[in-house]
Amino acid sequence: MKNIQTLNDISWLPEGTKTDIFFKLNREKLKKVMEVSKRVHRWGNFALTNETIAKITSLVDRNRASNESIELFLERVLDEFLHIDWDEFLDENGRLVGGLPDDGNVYDHSKWQTAIIKKYGRLDVKWLYISESEYVVMKTLALIHDIGEIGLWDILYTDKSDDKEIVEHQLWEVLLFSLFKKEALSSSEKKLLEKIYEINFDKEHPLYKIFTNYEKLSYMQWAISAYKNEKQINRPIPLIHNVLGNQIKPLLDRLSVPAIEGFLKFHSDDVDAMFEFVDNSWFHNDLEERNKLYKEAKELWQNLRFLVG
């Protein structure tokens, strides 16, 4: 395996970043944001009023608003979330109704993504596909990459666009830095977090594709969870159909990556079962392009499944 050397010595990171910045967190603000993140549904923020959603979108559209005005407005959004009567939105286990047990909200998704990197990223380290330093950066990015969706809503894979990513990026910046005590972070520490986060958007960065590998495994894990908990969540079949159609081909194209090979070997029977589950269902996507992607993914999986055992 080719070892990507970009971070072996962390030379690209700013000077003076060895301080543990997490000791500088504003604990009360962190608690508030974490509580809200548990209420941001991975299928969309159904609990926010349409008026609030419209205000958020217009306020941050294409960076026309200042960070200060966004921060003030996001405070009101957080307060709105926390004052909603959540009983009607939660099941008997305290989870969002219709959401996945382990990945139904932004909070759980960040933990889940980190867990995937901890498990399968170690394979990449073992086989010298990434370095230990790159592995640490990947785990950090997993924890912070979706903070911007707390003030927006989950942007599904098929709905991503440049405009939405601009909005998410600015929301991320405002929310993340508001979690730290005022003036607690040095300029180099801010640059550290910004540089790690930028990997999520910079397609030319050598670690961008590495992180998307783990994101694709996260999507697949999402579909597997939907299949195994199909009676508990809303519309599991369209979700599984969407993930298989979008992710099987790129994963098989990257089968030489240790993490991807390890994941597909471990979950090959689950992938078989998901294709069978969708084929035996009532579901037919109204968008012919989505159906085409699904059929192509199924044929490719059948032809190349022998490669993963």
C-alpha positions in Angstrom: 0.0 0.0 0.0 1.2 3.5 -0.7 1.6 5.5 2.5 0.3 9.1 2.2 3.0 11.1 4.1 1.3 14.5 4.3 0.9 14.4 8.1 3.6 12.1 9.4 5.3 15.0 11.1 2.2 17.2 11.4 4.4 19.8 9.7 1.4 21.4 8.0 -0.3 22.3 11.3 0.4 25.7 13.0 3.0 26.2 15.6 2.0 26.0 19.3 -0.9 23.5 18.9 0.2 21.0 21.5 -2.0 22.5 24.2 -5.1 20.4 25.0 -7.7 22.9 23.6 -10.6 20.8 24.9 -9.8 22.1 28.4 -10.8 25.5 27.1 -14.4 24.5 26.3 -17.3 26.5 27.7 -19.0 23.6 29.5 -22.4 25.1 29.8 -22.5 26.1 26.1 -21.2 22.6 25.1 -24.0 21.0 27.2 -26.6 23.1 25.4 -25.3 22.4 21.9 -25.0 18.6 22.7 -28.5 18.5 23.9 -29.7 20.2 20.7 -27.6 18.0 18.5 -29.5 15.0 19.9 -32.7 16.6 18.5 -31.4 17.3 15.0 -32.9 14.4 13.0 -30.8 12.9 10.4 -33.7 13.0 8.0 -34.3 16.7 8.6 -35.2 19.2 11.3 -38.9 18.5 11.5 -39.2 20.1 15.0 -38.1 23.6 13.8 -40.8 25.9 12.6 -40.8 26.7 8.8 -40.3 30.3 9.8 -37.1 29.5 11.7 -35.7 27.4 8.9 -36.4 30.1 6.4 -34.6 32.7 8.6 -31.6 30.5 9.1 -31.2 29.9 5.3 -31.7 33.5 4.4 -29.4 34.8 7.1 -26.4 32.7 6.2 -26.9 32.4 2.5 -23.6 32.9 0.7 -21.9 34.5 3.7 -23.9 37.7 3.5 -24.3 37.9 7.3 -21.7 38.6 9.8 -20.6 35.9 12.2 -21.8 38.1 15.1 -25.4 38.3 13.7 -25.4 34.5 13.0 -24.2 33.7 16.5 -27.0 35.8 18.0 -29.6 34.2 15.8 -28.3 30.7 16.4 -28.6 31.3 20.1 -32.4 31.8 19.5 -32.5 28.7 17.4 -30.9 26.7 20.2 -33.3 28.1 22.7 -36.2 27.2 20.4 -35.0 23.6 20.3 -34.7 23.4 24.0 -38.1 24.8 24.7 -40.0 22.4 22.4 -42.2 19.8 24.1 -40.3 16.8 22.9 -42.6 14.1 24.2 -44.5 13.9 20.9 -41.2 13.5 19.0 -39.6 10.8 21.2 -40.2 7.1 21.4 -40.3 5.0 24.6 -36.5 4.8 24.6 -36.1 8.6 24.4 -35.0 8.6 20.8 -36.4 10.6 18.0 -39.4 8.8 16.5 -38.5 7.2 13.2 -34.7 7.8 13.7 -32.0 5.1 13.6 -31.1 3.8 17.0 -27.4 4.6 16.7 -27.4 7.3 14.1 -30.7 9.1 14.3 -29.3 12.6 15.1 -26.2 14.7 14.6 -24.8 13.9 18.1 -25.0 10.1 17.6 -23.8 10.4 14.0 -20.6 12.1 15.1 -20.0 9.4 17.7 -20.8 6.7 15.2 -18.5 8.1 12.6 -15.7 8.3 15.1 -16.3 4.6 16.1 -16.0 3.5 12.5 -12.7 5.3 12.1 -11.4 3.8 15.4 -12.3 0.3 14.2 -11.6 0.4 10.4 -9.0 3.2 10.5 -6.7 1.0 12.5 -6.6 -1.4 9.5 -5.4 1.5 7.3 -2.7 2.3 9.9 -1.7 -1.4 10.2 -1.3 -1.7 6.4 0.5 1.6 6.1 -2.3 3.3 4.1 -2.3 6.2 6.5 0.0 7.2 9.3 -0.8 7.4 13.1 -0.9 11.2 12.8 -3.4 11.1 9.9 -5.5 8.6 11.9 -5.7 11.2 14.8 -6.7 13.9 12.4 -9.4 11.7 10.9 -10.9 11.0 14.4 -10.9 14.7 15.2 -12.6 15.6 11.9 -15.3 12.9 12.6 -16.1 14.6 15.8 -16.4 18.2 14.5 -17.4 17.8 10.8 -21.2 18.0 11.2 -21.5 20.7 13.9 -22.8 23.1 11.2 -25.8 20.9 10.6 -27.0 21.6 14.2 -28.1 25.1 13.0 -29.2 23.9 9.6 -30.4 20.3 9.3 -28.9 17.1 8.0 -27.8 17.5 4.3 -28.4 14.1 2.7 -25.8 12.7 0.3 -28.1 13.2 -2.7 -29.0 16.8 -1.6 -25.6 18.2 -1.2 -24.8 21.4 -3.1 -22.2 24.2 -3.1 -24.7 26.6 -1.6 -25.7 24.3 1.2 -22.1 23.6 2.0 -21.3 27.3 2.2 -24.1 27.7 4.7 -23.0 24.7 6.7 -19.4 25.9 6.7 -20.3 29.3 8.2 -22.6 27.8 10.8 -19.9 25.3 11.7 -17.4 28.1 12.3 -19.7 30.2 14.5 -21.0 27.2 16.5 -17.6 25.6 17.1 -15.8 28.6 18.2 -18.7 29.7 20.4 -18.1 26.4 22.4 -14.9 27.8 23.8 -14.4 30.3 26.6 -14.2 33.8 25.3 -10.7 34.6 23.9 -9.4 31.2 25.2 -8.2 29.9 21.9 -4.9 31.2 20.5 -4.8 32.0 16.8 -2.8 28.9 16.1 -5.4 26.7 17.8 -8.1 28.2 15.7 -6.1 27.6 12.6 -5.6 24.0 13.7 -9.3 23.3 14.0 -10.0 25.2 10.7 -7.3 23.3 8.8 -8.7 20.0 10.0 -12.3 21.0 9.2 -11.3 22.3 5.7 -10.4 18.7 4.8 -14.2 18.1 4.7 -14.6 20.5 1.8 -11.2 20.7 0.0 -11.4 18.0 -2.7 -7.8 18.6 -3.6 -6.5 17.9 -0.1 -4.7 14.6 0.1 -6.8 13.5 3.1 -10.1 14.4 1.6 -10.5 11.1 -0.1 -9.4 9.2 3.0 -12.1 10.9 5.0 -14.8 10.2 2.4 -13.8 6.5 2.6 -14.9 6.5 6.2 -18.0 8.6 5.4 -19.0 6.0 2.8 -18.6 3.2 5.5 -20.8 5.3 7.8 -23.5 5.6 5.1 -23.4 1.8 4.7 -23.6 1.3 8.4 -26.6 3.6 8.4 -28.3 1.4 5.8 -27.4 -1.8 7.7 -28.9 -0.3 10.9 -32.1 0.7 8.9 -32.4 -2.9 7.6 -31.9 -4.5 11.0 -34.3 -2.0 12.7 -36.8 -1.6 9.8 -39.9 -1.9 12.0 -38.7 1.0 14.3 -37.8 3.7 11.8 -39.6 5.8 9.1 -39.3 4.7 5.5 -36.3 2.3 5.8 -36.6 0.9 2.2 -36.0 4.2 0.4 -33.0 4.9 2.6 -31.5 1.5 1.9 -32.2 1.8 -1.8 -30.6 5.2 -1.8 -27.4 4.1 0.0 -26.9 1.0 -2.0 -27.3 2.9 -5.3 -24.9 5.6 -4.3 -22.2 3.8 -2.3 -21.6 0.2 -3.6 -19.8 1.2 -6.8 -17.4 3.8 -5.2 -16.7 1.3 -2.4 -15.9 -1.5 -4.8 -13.7 0.9 -6.8 -11.7 1.5 -3.6 -11.5 -2.1 -2.6 -7.7 -1.9 -2.3 -8.2 0.4 0.8 -7.8 -1.8 3.9 -10.7 -0.2 5.8 -13.1 -0.7 2.9 -12.0 -4.3 2.2 -12.3 -5.1 5.9 -15.7 -3.5 6.2 -17.2 -5.2 3.2 -15.8 -8.6 4.2 -17.4 -8.3 7.6 -20.7 -7.0 6.2 -21.0 -8.9 2.9 -23.9 -11.0 4.1 -25.7 -7.8 5.3 -25.2 -6.3 1.8 -26.7 -9.4 0.2 -29.7 -9.2 2.6 -30.3 -5.5 1.9 -30.5 -6.1 -1.8 -32.9 -8.9 -1.3 -34.9 -6.8 1.2 -35.3 -4.0 -1.3 -36.1 -6.3 -4.2 -38.8 -8.1 -2.3 -40.4 -4.8 -1.2 -43.1 -2.6 -2.7 -40.6 0.2 -3.3 -39.9 1.8 -6.7 -38.2 5.2 -6.8 -40.0 7.7 -8.9 -36.7 9.1 -10.1 -35.5 6.8 -12.8 -31.9 7.8 -12.4 -32.0 6.5 -8.8 -33.4 3.2 -10.0 -30.7 2.9 -12.6 -28.0 3.5 -10.0 -29.5 0.8 -7.8 -29.7 -1.8 -10.6 -26.1 -1.1 -11.6 -24.9 -1.3 -8.0 -26.7 -4.7 -7.6 -25.2 -6.1 -10.8 -21.7 -4.9 -9.8 -22.0 -6.4 -6.4 -23.1 -9.8 -7.8 -20.2 -9.8 -10.2 -17.5 -8.7 -7.7 -18.8 -10.1 -4.4 -16.3 -13.0 -4.6 -13.5 -10.4 -4.0 -14.7 -9.8 -0.4 -15.5 -13.5 0.4 
